[in-house]
């Protein structure tokens, strides 16, 4: 079974700084999907970014980008120009089918705090 | 399109009772998956349904069950509730190869 590890339980940075959240995973498959989800205090899970393993190009969504290192099984999230609204729990997640039968396997999460 | 809806949003039950939670997916989505979120165990996959068939189940006891209806709405049931079942229960709807869209969750408290 696949596992997802987030080694940073909590991080704190100043507004406008750049922050990188780490995620490693373990799988024997070559095709899969990786996700970063944000969960603010409202508890609503919001997709931040999605990466398909067969794509070598790193995904980018506005201020959010990933560094996907398939051989190292690493999937880090970089948040540029951080904003107060970025304060939330961030979860790295893995899926074999990206919306199919297996559901999502989540890491334990990183609590990101953006200080004013 | 309307998002994923979950009812009820909050629920308080007593040990030994049973509970049913409901999830309505985004229109057109045929896959619904359920997750339990607790401070100690984090987010754990419960089960996934596609076209009324359970295709995968996480490592949970048989007290946790679910079903999906022909309109893709899904229910999960927990029988003989235990204190440890207190959690936020999230459902997500999806389409294969696409992203998962989450509902707001149902907060279950077992006393």
Boltz contact constraints between the chains, C-beta under 6 A:
constraints:
  - contact:
      token1: [A, 43]
      token2: [B, 105]
      max_distance: 6.0
  - contact:
      token1: [A, 44]
      token2: [B, 104]
      max_distance: 6.0
  - contact:
      token1: [A, 45]
      token2: [B, 102]
      max_distance: 6.0
  - contact:
      token1: [A, 47]
      token2: [B, 99]
      max_distance: 6.0
  - contact:
      token1: [A, 50]
      token2: [B, 99]
      max_distance: 6.0
  - contact:
      token1: [A, 97]
      token2: [B, 96]
      max_distance: 6.0
  - contact:
      token1: [A, 98]
      token2: [B, 97]
      max_distance: 6.0
  - contact:
      token1: [A, 99]
      token2: [B, 94]
      max_distance: 6.0
  - contact:
      token1: [A, 99]
      token2: [B, 95]
      max_distance: 6.0
  - contact:
      token1: [A, 99]
      token2: [B, 96]
      max_distance: 6.0
  - contact:
      token1: [A, 99]
      token2: [B, 97]
      max_distance: 6.0
  - contact:
      token1: [A, 99]
      token2: [B, 98]
      max_distance: 6.0
  - contact:
      token1: [A, 100]
      token2: [B, 96]
      max_distance: 6.0
  - contact:
      token1: [A, 101]
      token2: [B, 48]
      max_distance: 6.0
  - contact:
      token1: [A, 101]
      token2: [B, 55]
      max_distance: 6.0
  - contact:
      token1: [A, 101]
      token2: [B, 56]
      max_distance: 6.0
  - contact:
      token1: [A, 102]
      token2: [B, 56]
      max_distance: 6.0
  - contact:
      token1: [A, 103]
      token2: [B, 33]
      max_distance: 6.0
  - contact:
      token1: [A, 103]
      token2: [B, 45]
      max_distance: 6.0
  - contact:
      token1: [A, 103]
      token2: [B, 48]
      max_distance: 6.0
  - contact:
      token1: [A, 106]
      token2: [B, 43]
      max_distance: 6.0
  - contact:
      token1: [A, 108]
      token2: [B, 42]
      max_distance: 6.0
